[in-house]
Amino acid sequence: MSLVKTLKAKLLRALAKRMKGKFVYAAAQFPLRAVAEEQIPTAWGPARALFYWPHTPSQEPLPVYLNLHGGGFVAGVPEHDDSYCRRLAHNLGCLVVNLDYVLAPEHPFPAGLRQSFAVLEWLAEQAAALGIDPQRIAVGGHSAGGNLATGVANLARGHQRLRVVHQLIDYAVLDLAQDPGLKLSSLDKPLLGAGLVRFFNSCYLSDPAQARDPLVSPLLATVDELRGMPPATLITAEYDILRGEGEAYAEKLRQAGVPVNERMFAGCDHMFTHLGPDDSADQAWQLMEDGLRGAFQVGVGEQVGVNIAAAL
């Protein structure tokens, strides 16, 4: 890890922390019972997480959505997703856990992914104390966070104590093996440029050969390796240089028998869910909300069926 790379990463983080979304929801729109900061112990150090607790009249265990912010594996903070997490917690009556996972280059692959998965396992272990349902967990993320989310969903398959019922993949980077210079946009200057993506990749991977690992580049997984993945809501943007790999991944998931609700948002670029256009951003958040609602409702039905079968 070079000093220059570390200093550049820290500069990007400082800039990212000052960034404000152009499209946000007012907190008063979506009142919550509480928002709390937690420190979750993991083998990769304590993970800071924001917990968004909804007002719910029922005493039934809550479903959970684990949110992973963007930032190229290098920058970004969970606070960038604050207003959207409030919306999802309020409208869905679920606990939203907004994670501040470890960043590269200080913590290259697989640290951020493995820490995120460790948080998922911690939630399952603490399910009774937290009042949550470990069989109704969804994961999702934006850009690099979308990459981590589908990696977490992959690792969770067949887990004995938890179940991921849905994955939200929002304009994610899904192929780190392809030269970013070959990822094209019809815009002369798209928001995400090849040079920045190369820097992100060089920070995240301590060895370029890791780019071929399906946990780094989910698009490179075989169809057989994707069987059994949870249903997905997958969003791409017309002008985003990551659009092609998002569409290709959606098709590969479908070939593996995974239900995918895919939408490409015309006239939009990378990060449009945070930067607008406002109408498109709101539609995208509604799409994500609908995907989670359907998954959580299906999860309830399946669990009821299991309980009835066990009683017979």
C-alpha positions, 0 to 999 in steps of 0.5 A, spaced: 500 500 500 503 506 497 503 512 501 500 516 495 494 511 494 493 512 501 493 520 501 489 520 495 484 515 498 483 520 504 482 526 500 477 523 496 473 521 503 474 528 506 471 530 499 465 525 500 464 527 507 462 534 505 458 531 499 450 532 500 445 529 496 441 533 491 435 529 492 433 527 499 427 526 503 425 531 509 426 527 516 419 529 518 416 525 512 418 519 515 418 519 523 421 513 527 421 510 534 429 511 534 435 512 530 441 509 534 448 508 533 451 501 534 458 498 534 458 491 532 464 487 534 467 483 528 474 480 526 475 486 522 474 491 527 468 494 530 463 496 525 459 502 526 452 502 524 446 506 524 439 503 526 433 506 524 427 503 528 420 504 526 414 505 529 410 498 529 404 496 533 405 489 532 410 485 537 412 480 531 419 480 530 421 485 524 424 484 518 431 487 517 434 491 511 442 491 511 444 497 507 451 498 504 453 505 501 457 507 495 464 510 494 468 505 490 470 501 496 474 507 498 470 513 500 463 514 502 459 514 509 452 511 511 450 518 512 449 519 505 443 514 505 440 517 511 434 520 508 432 513 504 433 509 510 428 513 514 423 512 508 424 504 508 424 503 515 418 507 516 414 505 510 416 498 511 416 497 518 422 494 518 429 495 522 434 498 517 441 497 519 446 502 515 453 500 515 459 503 515 464 498 513 471 498 513 474 501 506 480 500 502 486 501 501 487 500 508 482 494 508 482 491 501 478 485 499 475 481 502 475 485 508 469 490 507 465 484 504 467 479 510 465 485 515 459 486 512 457 479 512 459 478 519 454 484 521 449 480 518 451 474 522 451 478 528 444 480 527 442 473 526 445 471 533 442 477 536 435 476 533 431 475 539 434 481 543 433 485 537 426 483 536 428 481 529 426 476 524 433 472 521 429 469 516 427 475 513 433 479 511 434 483 505 441 486 503 442 492 498 447 497 496 449 503 491 455 502 486 460 499 490 455 497 496 451 494 490 457 489 489 458 488 496 450 487 497 450 481 492 457 478 495 453 478 502 447 475 499 452 469 495 455 468 502 449 467 506 446 462 501 444 455 505 446 459 512 443 455 518 441 461 522 439 466 517 436 467 510 437 473 505 430 474 502 432 479 497 438 483 494 437 491 492 443 492 486 443 499 485 447 501 479 453 497 481 460 495 479 460 488 477 466 486 473 472 489 476 476 485 471 474 489 465 478 495 463 474 501 465 476 504 459 472 499 455 466 501 459 463 507 455 457 512 456 454 516 450 456 522 455 462 526 453 463 526 461 459 521 465 459 522 472 464 516 473 470 516 469 475 510 467 481 514 471 477 514 477 474 507 477 481 504 475 484 508 482 478 505 486 480 498 483 487 498 485 485 500 492 480 495 493 484 489 490 491 487 493 492 483 487 489 484 480 488 477 479 483 477 485 478 481 480 477 474 477 474 472 483 466 472 483 466 475 490 469 481 487 466 480 480 459 477 480 458 478 473 464 473 472 460 467 476 457 461 472 450 460 471 451 454 476 454 458 481 448 463 481 443 458 482 439 459 489 441 467 489 435 471 492 431 475 488 433 481 486 431 488 484 436 491 479 437 498 477 441 501 472 442 508 469 442 510 461 449 514 461 452 510 467 459 507 464 456 501 469 450 500 465 452 494 461 455 490 466 448 491 470 444 489 465 449 483 463 448 480 471 441 481 471 440 476 465 445 471 468 441 471 474 435 470 470 439 464 466 440 461 473 433 461 475 433 467 479 427 472 479 429 479 477 426 486 477 430 490 472 429 497 470 434 502 466 432 509 468 433 513 461 436 520 462 440 518 468 447 517 470 451 514 476 448 516 483 442 519 480 438 516 486 442 521 490 443 527 485 437 526 481 433 528 476 428 528 482 422 524 479 427 518 477 430 518 483 423 517 487 421 512 482 427 508 483 426 508 491 419 506 490 421 500 486 426 498 491 421 499 497 416 495 493 421 489 492 423 489 499 415 489 501 414 483 497 420 479 499 418 481 506 411 479 505 413 472 502 418 471 507 412 471 512 408 467 508 413 461 508 415 462 515 407 461 517 407 455 512 413 452 516 410 453 523 404 449 520 408 443 517 412 443 524 405 443 528 402 437 524 
